[in-house]
Each structure stands twice: as structure tokens, then as C-alpha cells.
């Protein structure tokens, strides 16, 4: 899809949530200094001061000489992630023990967010995970006692696990880091179910957030998970009576007693909040057209996801075309992978976890989404041969997912500058932005 078309599809939904984004950003969170950065933090503060209502999506241009960085207006920690980090560190501090009083064991139901730096940092402070990202037990819940502390991750958790923890006498409300925008999807889903609408969830079936949303949706009605546009097209054909292979495609994806002939007449489409907003809307339009009745659910789109995707598209459409994109984040991060998808439609894109993946000006390790594994890229920093300029800097779009610390992005910028001799002084570069 052409980038301008993507930008247009996001615009209407963005206007719905832009007010939320402004008021959410009014709140500041107490996050560790080790997650912050000098260059990226300074850039964000400058942009926020000049554009507090986040209306200008023009990327910033940082000219370090050999490297020109094109940095989107929005990226990195979102409201929900900063909220989660503040809460989990509060849990660690309040239960560490003092003056001869032993501390309590602190557990996370699963990775708090999908970022290796943050999760490794929590483990270094004694936090243990009860489940992996696929929901498999690492520490059996049966081994917990009412004296333990359990932190609910930003993705939330299922109604079944909530009940299991409550039966032990654990208070999960105290350190519940579930993103407010995930909870908004749950509340909307509950209203849909109560109104006899089936909740169609656009999400990755194995993702923690999708599993949680599916569980909460089942409390008041029926739910079904659809992973992508191709599956939505199959489902729409089933809804129109053009095919009858529902079980072949959606076995295990529906709530108990799900009957496609009964439960696909009245629907409402919500999403895993980290999915591409444009794809969610395309799926909603497709399925709504096939249903007898549908609910408007655009107000459930996450503002941070929309902001980051819109800002990435603006960087791709920037007048000074980039040579490549570096997208930084955890390889299991859904929202980060979608930024990669947007970028790689337009130019060479490398999905890296941090500065350690940058071996030299010739080689880097990156995660190939199509292959599902890390691969070695050769000649990544070479100028595209189609350019006719004799000498010019390498132009790089630099962005990150909503769970990536600014410090990690900063380290990538500094590493590339070092490898390519982009040696202009930071203060001099920022004078050009003032």
C-alpha cells in the first residue's frame, strides 16, 4: 500500500485519540535514570516544548556530518509502559525488606513488557517470572503463598489466572500494571457482549494481551480471534455464506459454544493494541460489511500505537529521503515489528535489539521477520548505488518500539556515529534545531 494511503487511513482514527494522548502525556512517571538518555531525551524534551499538543508529525533532522538522522516525532516508552515501570519498581522497593525485616518474593506473571533490557534489569533485582511469553509455567502458581507479591504485566492477564491468584489470597490489584488502553478495550468488549454483540479481536492468538482480552470478552458474551487481513477475508466469506470451512480456519479461536451461524450476525471489532491501526480498520470495514449489524469501535485504538505509526510514516515521507531505517526493540515486541513492516515497504530496514548488534560499518545482526530469526547483514551502511551524488552523508531513519528505553536508542545512535565517523558535537547539532 502506498505510504500516503496508509497515512490517510490513520488520520481519522488519530483524531479520535489525540486528545487522550495530550492529557496522558501531562503526567510524568518516576522511571530509573538508566533507561533515560542524553541525546534522545534532549530531543524529545525540545519537541515536546515546541509542540505540547503533538500536532506536528514532521521528523527531526540531526546532522552529525557523516550521518544524518531522521528521527520520528513519536517513539519509545508510551504512557502504559512508563506506568508499568513505575509500578514494578515501587513493588521492588516496598518489598525489599529493611532493618532486619526480610523482604518478600516478587513475581511477574510474565515479561512485564517485550524488551530484553528492561526484563533483564528486573531479573537482576530479584524479580522472577511465573510464565514465559507463550503462557507456559516457569514457576507453578501452586508454589506461591499469600505472603508473595505478584505484579500483573502491562498486557494484563486472564480472568482465569486472576481467580487462581485470588484463591491463594494474593492481592493483584496493588501492583497491577495493565495498560489503561488495554483495560479500555476490555470495558468496550464487556459492553459489546452485554449487548449481544460478538467481539472479534484482531490480534496474535498467542500474544499475552490477546489471550487476556479474549478471556475478559468471554465474561459477557462470545469472542473470536482473527490474526490478519487474510483470515478476515475468509471469515467475511463464511459470514456471507460463500464457504463453510469455519472449523478448518478458526478451531480453538472462538469462545465455548461458538456457533458461526448464530454469533457472527452482530459484531464489534477490537484489537490487540499493538497491531497496525490501518490493518485493524481494514479488517473492521471488511467484517462490518459482511455482518447484519456492527458496532463502531474506533475509540478502542491505542493512541501511542497510532502516534508511533503515524510518525514513522511521516518520516518515510520526509522530503529528504532516507537510505535505510534502524528500528530498535525486543524481537518479540508486536508494536515494534509493525514499525519494521511499515519501514521495509519503503527502504532497507534493520530490526536490532541494541548497539551490540552493530558489529562494524560493514556488518550488523538484525531480526528478519520473514525468516523469524537473526541474520547477518553485509554492507548495510553503503550508500544506495542509485544515488548520483558524489559525496553525501548516510541518511538513517531511527525509531523504536513502545517498550524500548531511550537509552538503548541513544546507544545505537552513538555507535553508528562512531562507526561512520559522524563526529559533530551534540550541542552544535542541537543549535540547528533551536
C-alpha positions in Angstrom: 0.0 0.0 0.0 1.3 3.5 -0.9 2.6 5.4 2.2 0.3 8.3 1.6 -2.7 6.0 1.6 -1.5 4.5 5.0 -1.2 8.0 6.4 -4.7 8.8 5.3 -6.2 5.7 6.9 -4.6 6.5 10.2 -5.6 10.2 10.2 -9.3 9.8 11.1 -8.6 7.4 13.9 -5.7 9.5 15.2 -8.0 12.5 15.6 -10.2 10.4 17.9 -7.4 9.6 20.3 -5.1 12.7 20.0 -6.8 14.4 23.0 -6.2 11.3 25.1 -2.5 11.4 24.1 -2.2 15.0 25.2 -3.7 14.5 28.6 -1.8 11.3 29.2 1.5 13.0 28.4 0.7 15.6 31.0 1.5 13.0 33.7 5.2 12.3 34.4 6.4 9.0 35.8 9.3 8.0 38.0 11.4 5.7 35.9 15.1 4.8 36.6 17.7 7.1 35.1 19.4 4.2 33.4 16.5 4.0 31.0 16.9 7.7 30.0 19.3 9.2 27.5 21.2 12.5 26.8 20.6 12.9 23.1 17.2 11.2 22.6 15.9 12.6 25.9 17.0 16.1 24.9 15.4 15.8 21.5 12.1 14.6 23.0 12.1 17.5 25.5 12.7 20.0 22.7 10.0 18.6 20.5 7.5 18.5 23.5 8.2 22.1 24.5 7.7 23.3 20.9 4.6 21.1 20.2 2.9 20.2 23.5 -0.3 19.0 21.8 1.6 16.7 19.4 0.2 18.2 16.3 3.4 18.4 14.3 4.5 15.0 13.0 7.4 16.2 11.0 10.5 14.2 11.9 13.6 15.8 13.5 16.8 16.0 11.4 20.1 15.6 13.3 23.1 16.3 11.2 26.2 14.7 12.6 28.2 15.1 9.5 28.8 11.6 8.1 25.4 10.6 9.3 22.1 12.5 9.1 19.5 11.0 11.4 15.8 11.4 10.6 14.0 10.8 13.9 10.2 10.4 14.0 8.2 12.7 16.3 7.0 9.7 18.4 8.7 6.5 19.5 9.9 4.7 22.6 8.2 4.4 26.0 4.5 5.1 26.0 2.2 6.1 28.8 1.3 2.4 29.6 4.9 1.3 29.6 6.1 4.1 31.9 3.2 3.5 34.2 4.2 -0.2 34.4 7.8 0.5 35.0 7.0 2.9 37.8 4.7 0.4 39.5 7.0 -2.6 39.3 9.9 -0.6 40.7 7.6 0.5 43.5 6.8 -3.1 44.2 10.5 -4.0 44.4 11.3 -1.1 46.7 8.4 -1.6 49.0 9.0 -5.3 49.4 12.8 -5.5 49.6 12.9 -5.6 53.4 14.8 -3.3 55.8 16.1 -3.1 59.4 16.3 -6.9 59.8 12.8 -7.5 58.3 13.1 -10.0 55.5 11.8 -9.0 52.1 9.1 -10.6 50.1 9.4 -12.6 46.9 8.3 -10.5 43.9 7.0 -12.3 40.8 5.8 -11.0 37.4 3.1 -13.1 35.7 5.2 -12.9 32.5 7.6 -10.4 30.9 6.3 -7.0 32.0 7.0 -5.6 28.5 8.6 -7.2 25.5 12.1 -5.7 25.9 15.2 -7.7 26.9 16.9 -4.7 28.6 14.0 -4.0 30.9 13.3 -7.6 31.7 16.9 -8.4 32.4 17.1 -5.4 34.7 14.1 -6.6 36.7 15.6 -10.1 37.0 18.9 -8.6 38.3 16.8 -7.1 41.1 15.4 -10.5 42.1 12.1 -10.4 40.2 11.1 -13.8 38.8 8.7 -14.6 36.0 5.8 -17.1 36.6 5.2 -17.7 32.8 7.0 -17.3 29.5 5.5 -15.2 26.7 3.6 -18.2 25.4 1.8 -18.7 28.8 3.9 -21.8 29.8 4.6 -22.1 33.5 8.2 -21.3 34.7 7.3 -21.2 38.4 4.0 -23.1 39.2 1.4 -20.8 40.8 0.8 -23.6 43.3 4.2 -22.8 44.8 3.1 -19.2 45.7 1.8 -18.2 49.1 -0.3 -15.2 50.3 2.9 -13.6 51.5 4.3 -13.3 48.0 3.9 -10.3 45.7 2.6 -10.8 42.2 2.8 -8.0 39.6 0.4 -8.1 36.6 2.3 -7.1 33.4 1.3 -4.3 31.1 -0.5 -6.8 28.8 -2.9 -7.7 31.6 -3.9 -11.3 32.4 -6.8 -13.6 32.0 -9.9 -13.9 34.2 -8.9 -17.5 35.0 -5.4 -16.5 36.3 -6.9 -13.7 38.3 -9.2 -16.2 40.0 -6.4 -18.6 40.6 -4.3 -16.0 42.4 -7.2 -14.7 44.4 -7.9 -18.2 45.7 -4.4 -18.2 47.2 -5.1 -14.9 48.9 -2.8 -12.8 46.7 -3.7 -9.1 46.2 -3.0 -8.5 42.5 -4.7 -5.1 42.5 -1.9 -3.3 44.4 0.7 -3.8 41.7 -1.4 -4.2 38.6 0.4 -2.6 35.6 -2.2 -3.4 33.0 -2.1 -0.6 30.4 -5.1 1.7 30.7 -5.7 1.4 27.0 -5.8 -2.4 27.2 -8.4 -2.0 30.0 -10.4 0.3 27.8 -10.6 -2.4 25.2 -11.8 -4.8 27.9 -14.5 -2.4 29.0 -15.7 -1.9 25.5 -15.7 -5.6 24.9 -17.8 -6.2 28.0 -20.4 -3.7 26.8 -20.5 -5.3 23.4 -21.0 -8.8 24.9 -23.8 -7.4 27.2 -25.5 -6.0 24.1 -25.4 -9.4 22.4 -22.5 -8.4 20.0 -19.7 -10.9 19.3 -16.3 -9.4 20.0 -13.9 -10.0 17.0 -10.3 -9.5 18.3 -7.7 -8.5 15.7 -4.5 -9.9 17.3 -1.9 -12.6 17.5 -3.6 -15.6 19.1 -0.5 -16.5 21.2 0.2 -13.0 22.5 -0.4 -12.3 26.2 -2.6 -9.3 25.5 -4.8 -11.1 23.0 -5.3 -14.1 25.4 -6.2 -11.6 28.2 -8.7 -9.7 26.0 -10.2 -12.9 24.8 -10.7 -14.1 28.4 -12.3 -10.9 29.5 -14.6 -10.8 26.5 -15.9 -14.2 27.3 -17.4 -13.0 30.6 -20.4 -11.3 29.0 -20.6 -12.8 25.5 -18.8 -14.6 22.7 -15.4 -13.8 21.2 -13.3 -14.8 18.2 -9.6 -14.0 17.4 -8.6 -13.1 13.8 -4.9 -12.7 13.2 -4.7 -10.8 9.9 -6.4 -9.5 6.8 -6.2 -12.8 5.0 -8.1 -14.6 7.8 -10.6 -11.7 7.9 -11.4 -12.3 4.2 -12.0 -16.0 4.9 -14.3 -15.1 7.8 -16.2 -12.5 5.8 -16.8 -15.1 3.1 -18.1 -17.5 5.8 -20.4 -14.7 7.1 -21.8 -14.2 3.7 -22.5 -17.9 3.3 -19.9 -18.3 0.5 -17.9 -21.0 2.3 -18.5 -23.4 5.3 -15.0 -24.2 6.5 -15.1 -22.2 9.8 -13.5 -25.0 11.9 -10.7 -25.5 9.4 -9.5 -21.9 9.9 -10.7 -20.9 13.4 -10.7 -24.0 15.5 -9.7 -23.0 19.1 -10.1 -19.3 18.3 -13.7 -18.9 19.5 -15.3 -18.9 22.9 -17.0 -22.0 24.2 -20.1 -22.9 22.3 -19.2 -20.5 19.4 -21.6 -21.1 16.5 -20.7 -19.1 13.3 -24.3 -19.3 12.1 -25.5 -17.6 15.3 -22.6 -15.5 16.6 -21.4 -13.7 13.5 -24.5 -11.7 12.8 -23.9 -8.8 15.2 -20.2 -8.0 15.8 -17.8 -5.4 17.1 -14.1 -5.4 16.1 -11.4 -4.5 18.7 -7.7 -5.2 18.6 -4.6 -6.1 20.4 -3.5 -2.6 21.0 0.0 -3.1 19.4 -1.3 -4.1 16.0 -1.2 -1.9 12.9 -4.1 0.6 13.2 -4.6 0.6 9.5 -4.9 -3.2 9.3 -7.4 -3.2 12.2 -9.6 -0.7 10.5 -9.4 -2.5 7.2 -10.4 -5.7 9.0 -13.3 -3.9 10.7 -14.5 -2.5 7.5 -14.4 -5.9 5.8 -16.2 -7.8 8.6 -18.7 -5.0 9.3 -19.8 -5.1 5.7 -20.5 -8.8 6.0 -22.4 -8.6 9.3 -26.1 -7.9 9.8 -25.2 -5.3 12.4 -21.9 -3.9 13.6 -20.7 -1.6 16.4 -18.4 1.4 15.9 -15.2 0.5 18.0 -12.7 3.1 16.6 -12.4 4.6 20.1 -10.6 1.4 21.3 -7.4 2.1 19.2 -4.4 2.8 21.4 -3.2 6.4 20.9 0.5 5.5 21.4 0.4 2.8 18.7 -1.3 5.3 16.3 1.1 8.1 17.2 4.2 5.9 16.6 2.9 4.5 13.3 1.8 7.9 12.0 5.1 9.4 13.0 7.0 6.6 11.2 5.0 7.2 8.0 5.8 10.9 8.2 9.5 10.1 8.5 9.2 7.8 5.5 7.5 10.6 3.5 10.1 13.2 4.6 11.4 15.4 1.8 15.0 14.2 2.4 14.6 10.5 1.5 16.5 8.1 3.8 18.8 5.4 2.7 17.8 2.9 5.4 16.0 2.5 8.7 17.1 1.2 12.1 14.2 0.0 14.3 15.2 -0.8 17.8 13.4 -3.0 20.2 12.7 -6.5 21.5 12.3 -9.1 18.8 9.1 -10.4 20.4 7.6 -6.9 20.5 4.5 -6.8 18.4 4.3 -3.0 18.1 8.0 -2.8 17.1 7.6 -5.5 14.4 4.8 -3.4 12.9 7.1 -0.4 12.6 9.6 -2.6 10.9 6.8 -3.7 8.4 6.0 -0.1 7.6 9.6 0.9 7.0 10.6 -2.1 5.0 7.9 -1.4 2.4 9.9 1.7 1.5 13.6 1.1 2.1 16.2 -1.3 3.6 15.2 -1.8 7.2 17.1 -3.5 10.1 15.4 -4.6 13.2 18.0 -4.6 16.0 17.9 -5.0 19.8 20.6 -2.6 20.6 24.1 -1.2 19.8 25.6 -4.6 20.4 24.1 -5.8 17.1 26.2 -3.2 15.2 29.5 -5.1 14.5 31.1 -2.7 12.1 30.3 -0.3 9.2 30.0 -3.4 7.0 28.2 -5.9 9.2 25.2 -5.9 11.6 22.9 -8.5 13.2 19.2 -7.9 12.7 16.0 -9.9 13.1 14.5 -10.9 9.8 10.7 -11.0 10.2 10.1 -13.2 7.2 12.6 -15.8 8.4 11.8 -15.5 12.1 15.5 -15.3 13.2 18.5 -13.1 13.4 20.6 -12.8 10.3 23.9 -11.1 9.4 23.6 -8.2 7.0 26.6 -7.2 4.9 27.2 -3.7 3.6 24.3 -2.2 5.5 25.9 1.3 5.6 26.8 1.5 2.0 25.0 4.3 0.0 22.4 3.1 -2.4 24.1 2.9 -5.8 21.2 4.6 -7.5 22.1 7.9 -5.8 24.1 10.2 -8.1 25.7 12.5 -5.5 29.4 12.1 -5.4 29.7 12.6 -1.7 27.0 13.0 0.8 26.1 11.7 4.3 24.2 8.5 5.1 20.6 9.3 5.9 19.1 7.0 8.5 15.6 6.8 10.0 16.0 5.9 13.7 13.0 4.7 15.7 12.0 2.2 18.4 9.0 0.4 19.8 6.9 1.5 22.7 8.8 -0.8 25.1 12.3 0.3 24.2 14.2 2.6 26.6 15.6 5.8 25.1 19.0 4.9 26.5 19.1 1.9 24.1 18.2 4.1 21.1 20.8 6.6 22.2 23.5 3.9 22.3 22.6 2.9 18.7 22.9 6.4 17.5 26.3 6.9 19.2 27.5 3.5 18.0 26.7 4.3 14.3 28.2 7.8 14.6 31.4 6.1 16.0 31.5 3.5 13.2 30.9 6.1 10.4 32.9 9.0 11.9 29.8 11.2 12.4 31.7 13.4 14.8 29.9 16.7 15.1 29.4 18.0 18.6 25.9 17.3 20.1 25.5 20.9 21.2 26.3 22.1 17.7 23.7 19.7 16.2 21.0 20.9 18.6 21.7 24.6 17.9 20.4 23.9 14.4 17.1 22.7 15.9 16.5 25.7 18.1 
